[in-house]
Amino acid sequence: MAGHQPARRPAHRKHPYTIVEAGSPAHLPGPRLALCALWLLLTLLANFASSPVSAQVRIGPTTTEVALRPFIEVLEDPDGQLTISDVEQPEIASRFRYVAGSGDLNFGYSASAYWLRMTFAPEAGAARRWLLEIAYPSLDQLAVFADHGDVRRRQDAGDLQPFSARPFTHRNFVFPLDLLAGSEQRVHVRIASSGSLTLPVTLWSPAALHGNDQVVYTILAIYFGMLLALGLYNLLLYVSLRESIYLVYVAFAAAMVIGQSSMFGLANQFLWPDWPTWGHVALPLGYCLAAYFGALFTQMFLGTKQTTPVLHRWIHALQIGFLLTALTAIFYAYRPAGIATALLGTAFAVTAVVTAGLCAARAQPGARLFLVAWSLLLLGVAMIALRTLNWLPSNLLTLYAMPVGSALEMLLLSFALADRIHVVRREKELAQAEALRAKVAAMDALQQSERTLEQRVVRRTAELAEANERLRQSEAELRKLAHHDPLTGLANRSLLYDELRRSIARGKRGGETFAVLMIDLDGFKPVNDTYGHAVGDRLLEVIAPRLQECVRVSDVVARLGGDEFVVVVEGVLDQHQALAIGAKIIAVLSQPLHIGAHDIQVGASVGVALWPQDGDDTQHLLQSADRAMYLAKQAGRGCCLPASAADEA
């Protein structure tokens, strides 16, 4: 989900660091120690509400890394207007506070800017060159202010900047620091982000960070290599078997790669380093698409439409939510999209596990393996979602839940799909064996009596002819179901695309223009809401033949889904002729209909695109017609507009 914490190797400190409290009298002898301790206690009690305990990060000669969480003082800037000069003013500086907790700092989806303050005290012999890492690649804006003698150095980074603008080349945000031995140095960090504000902050020596990166990159290489291998494997299965469930799995794996690579900071470094606008939204978009295809895979694998229709509809609603969230991230704002992604991901995690559990309880083939596989991933998704919302703490379990869960889930789902191939093959073998046994039985029956041989041959021939005819009809029906809409009998999306490609090929050979008409019913939703979906479906069944009557038999009439239809008319001379056909369709569809006990009248809005003027391929033709149709709706509905009108608008 958006805002997930990248996997990091836990820090193994080679040198213990100490916390030195301001005014500590530990060096004073005897009675003076007691008096100073009493004085310090009274001072702390008097100033507890306004003055935090100041802590220094002690760095020794052998220190290689320090987890800075216990040493960070935090100041929230709700308006985001404070500057470094402001936060150094005594009145504002006194408002810095330590945040209780042992995990990484996590402020959830906050609109405030946050200032972090750290004080470093390198000991004699300590290294000078250090790297400050903030291991959360989706942060929008970071600014580090460090004093070097009389010079203040500012370093900026964030995922809204090109990768080349970072002060240090790394998948996370890393800032070089020069710390002088024997000199106390204070570092301020300003952070603001529209996503989750999770802040794992570590101080590294360059060699220690490099060593940590070797381990992390090795793990990530194995992880992403496995995702790509499984995706390619199932793509080959799809090419071989032509079952869409394998293609859905490939899309799920590809979306997971986008989301995970963005989460780990690899995508911003290697895939789109000079495209920060896309990199900013790739994280929630990748996870939304992964959740969408994961939900579709769940529906197809478990057959939820038949087994759990209520949950099937709920999963479908979640799919719509994921798509809307993805659009929100792209066209509106990151923060609401991130929050919605986290909440929808948690809801889908629970829904998918419950659905798989019900199917497993009914002994549905493959459901148990699916339940185990999906539970592992969705448990990780839920933990990540709750952590980004700051409802769960940031710790080792919540950090690694997603990559571990997704890796195991991908493997188990591949096993489940492989088992699916085995089941299909076994069913085919059983059917062939049954057919063979039937054939042998027929031959034995024919040989039992020579006196009735001719009659039995005639009867068997007739039976076989009838069986062949039924088989031919079944095959024809299957072909029709594969290429036609089951409700209206019109061509479906797949057949429409095939016919469009053939029309384009004929147009290129003969130079003839053809028209694509996108039709959307006006007033169809009120029919569903008023009379129910059964009446709505019957309305679509009645409208389908009316559409076919408006064009020639050779023209293609298809249903895209819902109340959207597409008509492909070849041999169109110009735009006026196409618009005339659209006007005819509107007139026919606007005629009153008698459905059951109801008199119903709907209208239609039509968008027209011509080949090749409005698009030279299938996708652009449909998009042009669709834009024109929506413009017709905005123009008051019940009208037909060409794609050129949409371009002018």
Buried (B, 14 or more C-beta within 10 A) or exposed (E): BBBBBBBBEEBEEEBEBEEBEEEEBEEEEEEEEEEBBEEBEEEEEEEEEEBBEBBBBBBBEEBBBBBBBEBBBBBBBEEEEBEEEBBEEEEBBEBBBBBEEEBBBBBBBBEBBBBBBBBBBBEEEBBEEBBBBBBBBBBBBBBBBBEEEEEEBEBBBBBBBBBEEBBBEBBBBBBBBEBEBEEEBBBBBBBBBBBBBBBBBBBBBBEBBEBBBEEBEEBBEEBBEBBEEBBEBBBEBBEEBEBEBBBBBBBBBBBBBBBBBBBBBBBBBEBBBEBBEBBBBBBBBBBBBBBBBBBBBBBBBBEBBEBBEEBBEBBBBBBEBBBBBBEBBBEEEBBBBBBBBBBBBBBBBEBBBBBBBBBBEEEBEBBBBBBBBBBBBBBBBBBBBBBBBBEBBBBEEBBBBBBBBBBBBBBBBBBBBEEBBEEEEEEEEEEEEEEEEEEEEBEEEBEEEEEEEEEBEEEBEEEEEEEEEEEEEEEEEEEEEEBBBEEBBBBBBEBBBBBBEEBBEBBEEEEBBBBBBBBBBBBBEEBBEEBEEEBBEBBBEEBBEBBBEBBEEEBBBBBBEEBBBBBBBBBBEEBEBBBEBBEBBBEBBBEEBEBEEEEBEBBBBBBBBBBBBBBEEBEBBBBBBBBBBBBBBEEEBBBBBBBBBBEEE
